[in-house]
Amino acid sequence: MPTVASSQSSTETDWVSRFADDVIAESERRAPGKPVVVASGLSPSGPIHLGNLREVMTPHLVADEIRRRGYTVRHLISWDDYDRYRKVPNGVEGIDDSWQAHIGKPLTSVPAPAGSAYPNWAEHFKAAMTRALDELGVEYDGISQTEQYLAGTYREQILHAMRHRADIDAVLDRYRTKKDGAAGAKGGKKPQQKKADEAELEAAEGSGAADEDDGSSGSAGYFPYKPYCGNCEKDLTVVTSYDDDTTELNYTCSACGFAETVRLNEFNRGKLVWKVDWPMRWAYEGVIFEPSGVDHSSPGSSFVVGGQIVREVFGGVQPIGPMYAFVGISGMAKMSSSKGGVPTPADALKIMEAPLLRWLYARRKPNQSFKIAFDQEIQRLYDEWDSLARKVADGTVLPADAAAHARAVGTAAGELPSTPRPLPYRTLASVADITAGAEDQTLRILSELDPENPLTSLDEVRPRLDRAESWISTQVPAEARTIVRDEPDKELLGSLDEQDRESLRLLVEGLDSHWSLDGLTTLVYGVPKVLEGLAPDAKPTPELKVAQRSFFALLYRLLVGRDTGPRLPTLLLAVGADRVRTLLGA
């Protein structure tokens, strides 16, 4: 039998190990000898964004650590595809106002956006996330709630909840206020949508309390179950009567006026309301660990209410798990899955390698917020990642950083694909910018970075090169792209003073003897030093730094027609020695 790692060693490593210790101990207490069960939930009501990914990565990292210790683990991802279609998201390609007619139907009964290859709305948005999770190395058991409910999997749990509806109502009533009746227990999106969404944006969108009720109905009393209408398929139904002995249920639909009598012991077209459904599943699946968003720390939240319902109604135990903080995007507002155009894991994986994206989630404790870079910050992020890899290689890395790196580059199942020769991302991006993806030019430039160890194939720098090219083409505005001049700027060259001309002469004369990335770096920084009568390797003074910036700006104007651009050594290599000489008036 595997043994639990000591708490001392876990504390010295990272947050993942500490949670793994707790989860293993809790699993042995609740269900000794059985697989450890951790859970996530995702609602494919629209694009599943990078905030939602924290809902998956937090239990994934813990589950993977437990697997590394030799335990059997089930990571359940519940696809809440039997949820109601709440609203038409903004900015999703292929939809228009006609989709308003589907509000209230199960997500799997809503058509996919126009042009989609998938059979319905839910499958369309699940597909991109599924591919991203595969690329990220996330091992999980996917559960379609549409399949579960339509198969009658939860029939006994539904009947049990209906028998104990008064008990459920009493729990919910603890959080209801006199002012608004059910405001404390009604409303609020389910955690799979809201865990990674900030409450203030939800309020601004108007998609909160009115869309999810707690099951309260009219004069017939409280019922925790909502049928989907047998005519229009919407959940705008009211239960008018229910008999516990026969399980006969009557309902009417406020959308189309349809009324129907069914028997719940054989009827599957409906579901428990969210605040009952979630704790029911905790008990049914035996979930030990499941995180939730910070909004669920408030009284009346689904997690707080669910903890009482699972114990008092279903005889289960609430999972342990942290409240996790939000994920943002550099240069963008906070993400919300109910809006189109928000970055998804698939979007991130187009511009960064899977280990880097994993690392962003692994290195921060769940209660720490962080941002994912889609702007220039991604270059600094890659520099930090490469620096960490060097520290791991030479043994100077701190234990917690080493653990985060190990969790990023692989899982218990093995290493994730990586770039054989990871050249700096900013260098690859600069080359991609200048060459516009021309492979022959790209190979020429990259092979000249280190003449003593030249690159022989672009496969050596893939997939990182592909990610850098994608970042340049999709995230860098056209006006910020680098376009090398076709002809020398004769007017500017003619206006230069003697010192500027001398600086260009020194640079041109040194090109051949410094034609490598390191050599050109020494050259461009050294020219202003030599002009001041200093050695090329002299330490710069504040005055010298001013002279260097002035020299660099001159080179940029002569080469690309503006004051800034890619790093000059990379730019010079990309332009080529002969063309540099021409543009500098040699």
N, C-alpha and C positions, 0 to 999 in steps of 0.2 A: 504494500500500500504506500503511495507517495506520502511524503511527510511535508508538513507546512514549514516554510522557511521561517527562521527566527525573526521575531519582530524587530530585534536590534539591527539585523542585516538589512531588513526591508527599509527601516527608517533611514539607514545610511545610503540607500539607493534612490528610490523615486516613489512618486505617489502611486504608480501602478502597482508596485510590489506591496505597498501597504494595503491597498484595497484588496488585492489578491489574498493576502493573509486573512483579512476580515471575511471575505466571501467564502473561502475554503472552510474556515471555522464555523461560519453560520450554516453552510450546507451540511457539514458533518453533524451539526446539532439538529437541523430540521429533517434532513433526508440522508442519513448515513448510508454510504455505499452506492448511492445513486449519482447519475451525472449531475454536475453543477449547471444550473440553469440561469442564464442572464438574458436580458431582454431589451429590445428597442422597438419603437413604433414609428412608422412613417405613413403619412397620408398623401397619396398621389392626387391631391386636389389641384395641383399646378406644378410648376417647376420645383423640384426638391433641392433646396439651396444649400450653401456651405454652412449655414447655421444648423440646419437639420442634420448635417453630417456629424456634428458633435454628439447628437443623440445616438449615433451608431458607433463612432470611434471610441467613446468613453468605455462602454462595455466590451467592445472588441479588444481593446488593449488589455483590459483586465482578464478577459477570457483567454487571450493568447498567452499571457503570463501563466495562467493556471495550467494551460495545455503544456507549456514548457516544463512545468513541474511534474508532468506525467498523469494528470487527471483528465477524465473525459468531461467535456464541456459542451453544452448546447447553447449557442447564441441565437435566440429567436428574434426574427424581425417580423413583426406583425404589419402587413400591408393593410391599412385601414381603408380598403377599397369598397367597403360596403357602407361607408359614411355617406351622408347626404351631400350633394353638390350644393355648396353654400352660396357661391357668387362667381361671376365671370371674371377671371383675373385679367388685369390690364396687360397689354403689350405682348400677349401670346399670339404668335403668328398662326393664321389659319382659323381664327374665330371672330365672330362679330356679335351684335346684339341679339341675334336669333338664339344664341345659347342661353339667354335668360329663361327661355321656355322650359329648360331642363332643371332649373333650380328646385331642389327637394328630392330629386331622384338619387338612387345609389350611383356612386361614381362609375361603377361598371355598367350602368344603363345609359350613360351619357355618351354620345358619339365622340370619337376622337377628333381633334382639330383637323380641318380640311387638309388633305394631302398626306395624312399619317398612314403608315403601313400597319397600324395596330387596330384591334377591333373595337376599343372603347377608350374613353378618357383616362381611366386609371392605368390601363396597360401602356398607353402612350407615355405617361410621365414616369411610370415604374421602369421602363426600358432603359432610359439614360442613366438612372441611378444604379440599376443592376450592373450595367457595363462598368460604371465607375467603381463600384464596390469590388468587382472582379479584378480590375486593374490595381486596386489598392491592397489586394490580398486579404480581404475580409471574408472569413469563413462563417457562414450562418445558415440557419434553417428558415426559409421564407414561409410565412403563413398568410394566405389570402383569407381575409375575414369574410369576403363574399362566399368563398367556397365553404368556410366553416359554418356560416349561418344557413346557407341554402342546403347543406347536407344534414342539418339538424344536429350538428356536433354539440351544440350548447343547449339542447332541448331541456334536459333535466335542470340545468342551471337557470334557464328562463322560467320554468315552472316554479322552481324554488324561490326565485326573486319575486314572482307574482304572489306566491303564498305569503311571503314576508314583506309585502309592499308597505304595510303599516310601519314595520321596523325601519325600512329604508327611508320612508317619509319622515320618521321621527329623527333620524340622523341628519337628514337634509334640513329639517326644520330648525336645528340648532344654529344654523348659519343664515336663516332667513331673517329679514328685518321687518319691523312693523311698518316702516315707511313704504317699502316697495314689495311687500309680500315675499317673493322668492328671489329677490335680487342677490342674496348671498349664495344661494345654491344654484339658481338658474344662471345660465349664461356662461360665457368663457369658452373659447375654442379648446378642443382637446389638446393635451400636451404635445402630441406628435406634430401638430401645426404650430402650437404656441410656445413650446419649450425653447425654441431658438428665436422667437419673435419678441420684440420689446413691447410692453403693454401700451406705452403711449402711442406707438404707431398703429397698433390694433384699434385703439380708441378712435384715432384719426380716420381710420378706414371705415369705421362703423360696422365692423364685422364680428363684434363680440357677442354681447349678451343675447341679442335677439335671435341669433342663429342656432344656439344650442340650449335647449331647455333641459330641466331635470326630470321630465316625464309627467309633471303635474297636468291634470286634465280638469274637466268641468265638474258638474254636480255629482258625477258617479264616483268621485274621489281620485286618489293618486294611483297612477300605474307607471312602473319603471320600464315599460315596453312600448315601442312605437311600430305599428304595422306600416309597411309600404302599401299604398293603395293598389287594389287589384285592377283598377281601371287606368289611372294616370301614372302609376308607379311612384308617386311622390309621398313623402312622409308627413304631409300636412293633414294628419289624421288625428282623431280624438276617440279614445276608447270610451264607449258609453256604458258597457257592462262587462262583467267577467264572473264566471262561476268556477270556484276552485275545484269542485268535485268533478265536473264534466270538462273543465278547461275551455268551455264555450266563451268566446269573446266576440263582442259586437263593436264595430267602429264605424265612423262616418268620415268622409274626406271633405275638408273645407275647401279644397281646390276645385274639385269637380262634382261634389255632391254625392258621390258613390257611397253606398253603405253595404256592409257585408257581415255575415256571421261565420266565424271559423272556429276550429278547435286547436288550441295551442299544442296539444300533444301530437299533432300531425301537420301543423302549419309552420312554414319556414320563412315566409316573406316578411321579415321584420327584424328588429334588433333591440337589445337593451340600450337605454340611453347611456351616454358616455360615462357619467359618474358612477354608474352601476356596472357597465360593461368592463371598464378597466380593472376594478378590484375582482370581478368575477374571473377574469383571465389570470390574474395573479394566483388565485387559488387553484384554478383548473390546470395551469401549466407548472405550478410549483416554482414560481420565479423567486430567485434568491437576491438578484441584483438588478436594479434598473434605475438609471439616473433620471432626473427631471429638471426643467428649467427653473431659474430663480423666481419666476412669478408664482411657482407652486409652494413658496414658503409662507404665503398669506393664508389667513383663516378662510375657510370656504372654498379653497382651491381643490381641484380634482384629486391631487395627491393626498392632501390632508383628509378630505372627506372619504376618499377611497380607503385610507388606512383604517377608518372606523367601520366602513361597510364590509371590508373583507374579513374583519375580525368578528363583528357582531352578526353578520348575515350569512357569510359563506364559510365561516369557521377556519379561515386561512390566516396567513401572516403577511403583513406588508413587506415588500422587498426593501433591503437596505440599498443605499445609493446616494450619491451627492447631488446637490443642486448645482447645475452648471451655468456658467456665465455665457454671455452672448459673443458671437463672432461677427466681426465687421470686415469691411473691405477698404483698403487704402484709397482715399479720394472719393469714396462713395458713401451715401447714407446707409444706415443700418438696413439689413436685408429683411424682406418679408415675403413668404412664399405665396401670399395671395396676390402679389404683383408680378407681372411678367417682366422679363428682362433682368432679373436678379441673377448674380453669378451662381452657377451650380458646380458640383464636383467635376462634372464633365468639362465645364469651362476652364476650371483651374488646371485640370490635367492636360489641357491643350498647351499651356504655357509653362508648366512645371512638371518635373518627374514625380512619380508616385512616392518615392521615399521622402522627398522634401515635403510634400503635402502631409504625409503621415507624421513627420517630425513636428510640424506646427501644432498638431493636436496632442502629440506625446509629451512635448517639453513643458507645456503649461498645465498646472493643476486645473481640474474642472471648474473651480470657482474663480479662475483668472480669465478675464476676457482677453482677446487678442485680435489682430487684424491680419487678413490675407492680402498680399500685395498683387495688384494688377497694374500698378503704375511703375515708375522708375525704381521704387523701393524694392522690387523683386531682384534687382541686381545686387543690392546690399544684402538681401536675404540669402542669395546664393553664395556670396562671399563668406557670410557667417557659417553657412552649411559646409562649405569647402574647408574653412578653418577648423571646424569641429572634426571633420574627417582626418585632417592632418594630425590633430591632437590625439585622436584615437589610434592612428597608425604609429605615432612615436611614444605613446604611453603617458602623455602628460595630461590627459583628459580627467576631469573630476568624475566621481562615480555616477552621480545622477545624470550628468551629460552623456556619459558612456551608455547608460541604460536607455536614455531617450534615443540615442543614435542607433543602438541595436534594434529597438522596437520599430524604428523607421525603415531600416534597410531590409528587414526580413520578419518573418513570423515563425511560429513553431513548425510550420510546414516547409520552410526553406527561405532562401534569399529571394528578394524581388529583383527583376531585371534592372541593370544599372548601366551607365555609360562607361565603356572600357577606359577611355582617356578623358576624364572630366576637365576640359579646359574651362577657364572662367566664363561664366554665363554672360557677363558684360562684354567680353571679347567676342564671343559668338554672336551676340546680338548686334554689336557694331559691324561685324563682317556681314551679317545677314542684311543689315540696313543698307550698307554700301553696295553690295552685290545684287540686291533684290532677289536673292535665292539662286543665282546662277551657280551651278555646282562646280564647274571648272574653275571659275574665279575664286569661289569659296575654298576649294582644295588648294589652289595656288597660294592664297594668302595664309591659310592655316598651316601649310607645310613650311612657310618661311618664319613662323613664330619662333621656332627653335631649330635652326639649321643643323645642329648636331644630332637631333632626334626628330627628323621630319615626319610629319603625318603622311601616311601612304594611302589612306582611304577615309572617306567621310564616315564610314561605318564605325570608325574608332571613336568618333565624337557624337554618335547617336545613342539614345534618343535626345540628349540634351540639345544638340544643334537644332533638331526639329522643333523643340519647345521654344527655343530662342527665336527661330524664324517665325513661328506662330505668334509669339508676343509682338514682334515688330510689325507683322502684317495686320494684326487684329486690335492691338491696344495702343499703338503709337500713332497719334494723329498725322495725317498726310503732311501738314505744314511743319511737323517736327522731324520728318524723315530727312536723311542726308542725301543731297544730290551734288556730286562732284562737278565742278565747273568744266565746261567743254574747252574754253579758251582762257588764256591768261587775262587778268584784269589789268589791262595796260594803263588805265587811268590811275589806279591805285599804285601800281608799280612805279609810275612816273612821278608820284608825289612823295615817295619815301625819302627820308633824310639819310645821311651817310651811315649813321649807326644802324638803322633798319636794314640798309643794303648789306652792311657787313654781317649782320646776324643771319640773313638769308644765305650769304656766301659761305659762312661757317657751316651752316646746316647742310647745304648741298655738297660741300666738299667732304662731309663726314658720312654721307649716306652709304656708300659702298662698304666702308669699314665697320659700320654699325648696323648692318641690315639684318636685324632680328628684333623681336619684341623688347628684350632687355637692352640690346644695344641702342635702339632708337629712343628708348626711355632715357638712357644716360645722355644721349645726344641732345634731345630737345630741352631737357632740364639743364644741360651743361652749357649750351650756347650763351645764355645771358650771364653765366658766371665768368666765362672766358672773356666776354666783352668788358667785364669789370676788373679784369686782370687776375681773376681767381682760378684755382684749379677746378676741373670739371666735377670733382667729387667734394668740393667745399660745402660746408653746411650753410644752408640759406639763411640770410638775415631778412627782417621784415622788408627792407628796401629791395632786396634781391627778389623776394616773392612778388613784389609789385612789378618789377621788370619782367619776370617770367610770365605773369598773367598778360602783360602787354604784348609780349612776343607770341604767346599762344593765340591771342585774339587776332594778331596779324596773319598768322598761318591759317587760321580758320577762314578769315575773309578771303584770302588768296586761293584757298583750296575749295571751299564750299559756299562762299558768299555770305557768311554770317559770322557772328562773334563766338559761337560755341558749336560743339559737335561731338562726335565720338572721341574717345581718348586718342590723342595725337599719334602715339606710336602705332596703334592699330590702324588709324586712318592712313598714315603714310604707307604702311605695308599694303593696304588695300588699293591705294591709288597706283602704287608701283613707282620705282625709282625714276624711270624716264619721264613719266607724266608729272611727277613732283617737280623735277627739274624745269620742265616746260612751264608749269603754272607759277613757279617761283621766279620766273624770268631769267633762268640760267642761260 
